[in-house]
Amino acid sequence: MITFTLCLLALIVGYFTYGRLMERIFGPDDRKTPALTKADGVDYIPLPTWKIFMIQFLNIAGLGPIFGAIMGAKFGISSYLWIVLGSIFAGAVHDYFAGMLSLRYGGESLPEIIGRYLGLTTKQIMRGFTVLLMILVGAVFVAGPAGLLAKLTPESLDATFWIIAVFIYYILATLLPVDKIIGKIYPIFAIALLFMAVGILVMLYVYHPALPELWDGLQNTNPEADKLPIFPIMFVSIACGAISGFHATQSPLMARCMTSEHHGRPVFYGAMITEGIVALIWAAAATYFFHENGMEESNASVIVDSITKGWLGTIGGVLAILGVIAAPITSGDTAFRSARLIVADFLGLEQKSMRRRLYICIPMFAVAIGLLLYSLQDANGFNMIWRYFAWANQTLAVFTLWAITVYLAVSKKPYWITLIPALFMTCVCSTYICIAPEGLGLSHMLSYYIGISCVVIAIIWFFVWLGRQKTGKLSE
């Protein structure tokens, strides 16, 4: 428990120290925000800061900091370190700057921000890539919550009923003004999710299980360690609890509702640190479960159900499960909303009119329904969609980090704060797609060589660009 406690304190201290440094580097000022200058009653609506934090936290949480942390715990104490270091120095920095750049540039969607610094070609690729990722998120975050709801309700309300119900909710949350549904119910869902995390945290100290310590070593404890090396598999398994490109797609939603740039650190940096704390708690709880029951169990839902009911009792367990249900649902609906806004920005369609919103949403939901049907009909369909989502999610983080790095360099600010995470995640994603079974399935050594080569190429490209920038040879 000593390592766990130190990691928990590190996350809290990181918010007040490194988070404040990031705020000082960006330099928020008192200019009017898009919520005030572009208010449209649909997406640009001023909201209280506490409510924006709650919405941002639920937007980015999903199943990642729970299910991802549980699966990541199989890799041993390394999972704790990745959650802490990743959250403070990569994920929260990534989320903060992505959100603040959107806030500074009128609530721009992520592909527009990336294109602003990485060029038109990259912008066009990211537009399609990001919309596809958002639809994947919406599709994969339907079946899981529906299955859990079916277990908590009468047999007549089966998984099919709840899939339809969740999807109808997604449609309404995507089309209606942000303050009508999202602004009203998210704080309630956030309380459920935080209750679950705090309850598990308290019980960790009550039971005081013998968790592994840092000085015990960083060996890979996964039963399939020979097939699943810590690098890069663990760094993709624990995505939302450390760094996630999906987060940067959600930040513009809240940037369009903020009334001051000075609220950026608690909303963007703070929400990521909170998610890191949730991930750390679940990694520790899962470690205890694996110690007591072995590591054969791979269904995270079973582990969540066992831990919550065993530690929090029947009522606490139900409330905790509801928190797990709320998390993916509230990520799925805002994923579709983000996709609508990205397409609207690309096509230049105003979104005050319901008719224009429908122009975008009808084909988008048609694609999502097709993916959902595929995942339900094919026994391995869901797992395949999830794995592609996980890699695409981290790849988007790579592009976002590089865009922020270029912004910092152009602005003559310390670009190393995102250059280092950008290089690391470049290596993670390039190595993963080479080594993973759903990727190229290459040998470990060859995959590592390719990953290192990608990092070398990226370093050379960046510093050549930076040299041209300094000598004035690079056109604006």
Residue pairs with C-beta under 8 A, 6 or more apart in sequence:
1 204
1 205
1 208
1 209
1 211
2 213
3 77
3 80
3 211
3 212
3 213
3 214
4 80
4 204
4 211
4 280
4 284
7 80
7 81
7 83
7 84
7 280
8 277
8 280
10 84
10 88
11 84
11 87
11 88
11 273
11 276
11 277
11 280
12 273
12 277
14 84
14 87
14 88
14 92
14 273
15 92
15 269
15 270
15 273
18 88
18 89
18 92
18 93
19 92
19 96
19 265
19 269
19 270
19 273
20 265
22 92
22 93
22 96
22 97
22 265
22 269
22 417
23 96
23 264
23 265
23 269
25 408
25 413
25 414
25 417
26 96
26 97
26 100
26 264
28 100
28 260
28 261
28 262
28 264
29 261
30 260
30 261
30 262
31 261
33 103
33 255
33 258
33 259
33 260
33 261
34 44
34 103
34 106
34 107
34 255
34 256
35 44
35 45
35 46
35 47
35 107
35 256
35 257
35 258
35 259
36 46
36 259
37 106
38 44
38 106
38 107
38 256
39 45
39 46
40 350
40 351
40 352
41 177
41 352
42 177
42 178
42 351
42 352
42 357
43 107
43 177
43 178
43 253
43 256
43 341
43 351
44 107
44 256
44 257
45 177
45 178
45 179
45 183
45 256
45 257
46 257
46 258
46 259
47 55
47 178
47 179
47 183
47 257
47 258
49 258
49 259
49 260
49 263
49 266
49 267
51 183
51 186
51 187
52 254
52 257
52 258
52 263
52 267
53 266
53 267
53 270
53 271
54 186
54 187
54 190
55 182
55 183
55 186
55 187
55 190
55 253
55 254
55 257
55 334
56 250
56 251
56 254
56 267
56 268
56 271
57 190
57 193
57 271
57 274
57 275
58 186
58 189
58 190
58 193
58 326
58 327
58 330
58 331
59 247
59 250
59 253
59 254
59 330
59 331
59 334
60 95
60 240
60 244
60 246
60 247
60 250
60 271
60 272
60 275
60 331
61 193
61 240
61 275
61 278
61 327
61 330
61 331
62 137
62 141
62 240
62 246
62 327
62 328
62 330
62 331
62 332
63 141
63 144
63 240
63 300
63 324
63 327
63 328
63 331
64 238
64 239
64 240
64 241
64 244
64 275
64 279
65 240
65 241
65 275
65 276
65 278
65 279
65 282
66 278
66 279
66 282
66 300
66 304
66 324
66 327
67 300
67 301
67 304
68 237
68 238
68 239
68 240
68 241
68 279
69 79
69 83
69 238
69 241
69 278
69 279
69 280
69 282
69 283
69 286
70 282
70 283
70 286
70 300
70 303
70 304
71 237
71 238
71 298
71 300
72 79
72 82
72 83
72 234
72 237
72 238
72 241
72 283
73 79
73 282
73 283
73 284
73 286
73 287
73 290
74 221
74 222
74 223
74 286
74 290
74 295
75 220
75 221
75 222
75 228
75 230
75 233
75 234
75 237
76 212
76 218
76 219
76 220
76 221
76 222
76 230
77 212
77 213
77 214
77 216
77 217
77 218
78 218
78 220
78 230
78 234
79 234
79 238
79 283
80 214
80 280
80 283
80 284
81 214
81 218
82 234
82 235
82 238
82 242
83 238
83 241
83 242
83 276
83 279
83 280
83 283
84 276
84 280
85 242
86 235
86 238
86 241
86 242
86 243
86 276
87 241
87 242
87 243
87 272
87 273
87 275
87 276
87 279
88 273
88 276
89 417
89 420
89 421
90 242
90 243
90 401
90 421
90 424
90 425
91 242
91 243
91 244
91 247
91 272
91 275
91 276
92 268
92 269
92 272
92 273
92 276
93 269
93 404
93 417
93 418
93 421
94 243
94 247
94 248
94 272
94 397
94 400
94 401
94 404
94 418
94 421
95 247
95 248
95 251
95 268
95 269
95 271
95 272
96 264
96 265
96 268
96 269
96 272
97 404
97 407
97 418
98 110
98 113
98 247
98 248
98 251
98 268
98 400
98 404
99 248
99 251
99 252
99 254
99 255
99 264
99 267
99 268
100 255
100 261
100 264
100 268
101 108
101 113
101 404
101 407
102 108
102 109
102 110
102 113
102 251
102 252
102 255
103 255
103 258
103 261
103 264
104 261
105 112
105 113
105 116
107 252
107 255
107 256
108 116
108 252
108 345
109 130
109 249
109 252
109 338
109 341
109 342
109 345
110 126
110 130
110 248
110 249
110 251
110 252
110 342
110 396
110 400
111 123
111 126
111 127
111 130
111 342
111 345
111 346
112 123
112 345
113 400
113 403
114 122
114 123
114 126
114 399
114 400
114 403
115 122
115 123
115 124
115 126
116 123
116 403
116 407
117 402
117 403
117 404
117 406
117 407
117 410
118 399
118 402
118 403
118 406
122 399
126 396
126 399
127 342
127 346
129 392
129 395
129 396
130 249
130 338
130 339
130 342
130 396
131 339
131 342
131 343
131 364
132 392
133 245
133 246
133 249
133 389
133 392
133 393
133 396
134 249
134 335
134 336
134 338
134 339
134 342
135 335
135 336
135 339
135 364
135 367
135 368
135 371
136 371
136 385
136 388
136 389
136 392
137 246
137 331
137 332
137 335
137 389
138 170
138 332
138 333
138 335
138 336
138 339
138 368
139 368
139 371
139 372
139 375
139 385
140 375
140 382
140 385
140 386
140 389
141 328
141 329
141 331
141 332
141 335
142 163
142 166
142 167
142 170
142 332
142 372
143 159
143 163
143 372
143 375
143 376
143 382
144 301
144 328
145 162
145 166
145 325
145 328
145 329
146 159
146 160
146 162
146 163
146 165
146 166
147 159
147 162
147 301
148 301
148 321
148 324
148 325
149 157
149 159
149 162
149 166
149 325
150 157
150 158
150 159
150 161
150 162
152 318
152 321
152 322
153 162
163 372
163 376
166 329
166 332
167 365
167 369
167 372
169 181
169 329
169 333
170 332
170 333
170 336
170 365
171 361
171 365
172 181
173 181
173 182
173 333
173 334
173 336
173 337
174 333
174 336
174 337
174 340
174 357
174 361
175 354
175 357
175 358
175 361
178 253
178 256
178 257
178 337
182 330
182 333
182 334
182 337
186 330
189 323
189 326
189 327
189 329
189 330
192 319
192 320
192 322
192 323
192 326
193 278
193 323
193 324
193 326
193 327
194 323
195 319
195 320
195 323
196 308
196 319
196 320
196 323
196 324
197 277
197 278
197 281
197 282
197 323
199 308
199 311
199 312
199 316
199 320
200 281
200 282
200 285
200 307
200 308
200 311
200 312
200 320
201 281
203 311
203 312
204 281
204 284
204 285
204 288
207 288
207 311
209 287
209 288
209 291
210 291
211 284
211 287
211 288
212 287
218 230
220 228
220 229
220 230
221 295
222 228
222 295
223 295
223 296
229 435
229 444
231 428
231 431
232 427
232 428
232 429
232 431
232 432
232 435
232 451
233 432
233 435
233 436
235 242
235 394
235 428
235 432
236 390
236 391
236 394
236 428
236 429
236 432
237 390
238 279
238 283
239 246
239 390
239 393
239 394
240 246
240 247
240 275
240 279
241 275
241 276
241 278
241 279
241 280
241 283
242 276
242 279
243 394
243 397
243 421
243 425
244 393
244 394
244 397
245 392
245 393
245 394
245 395
245 396
245 397
245 398
245 399
245 400
246 331
246 335
246 393
246 396
247 272
248 396
248 397
248 400
249 335
249 338
249 342
249 396
250 334
250 335
250 338
251 268
252 338
252 341
253 334
253 337
253 338
253 341
254 267
254 268
258 264
258 267
285 307
285 311
286 303
286 307
288 307
289 297
289 303
289 306
289 307
290 297
293 306
297 303
301 324
304 320
304 321
304 324
305 317
305 321
308 316
308 317
308 320
308 321
309 317
310 317
312 319
312 320
336 361
336 364
336 365
336 368
339 360
339 364
340 351
340 357
340 360
340 361
340 364
341 351
343 349
343 360
343 364
344 350
344 351
344 356
344 360
347 360
349 356
349 359
349 360
350 356
351 357
371 385
374 381
374 385
375 381
375 382
375 385
376 382
378 384
384 438
387 436
387 438
388 438
391 429
391 432
391 433
391 436
391 438
391 439
394 425
394 428
394 429
394 432
395 429
397 425
398 422
398 425
398 426
398 429
401 418
401 421
401 422
401 425
402 422
402 458
404 418
404 422
405 415
405 418
405 419
405 422
405 462
406 415
406 465
408 414
408 415
408 417
408 418
409 415
409 466
409 469
410 469
419 462
422 458
423 455
423 458
423 459
426 454
426 455
426 458
427 451
427 452
427 454
427 455
428 451
430 450
430 451
430 454
430 455
431 447
431 448
431 450
431 451
432 439
433 439
433 440
434 440
434 442
434 446
434 447
434 450
434 451
435 441
435 442
435 444
435 447
440 447
442 450
465 474
468 474
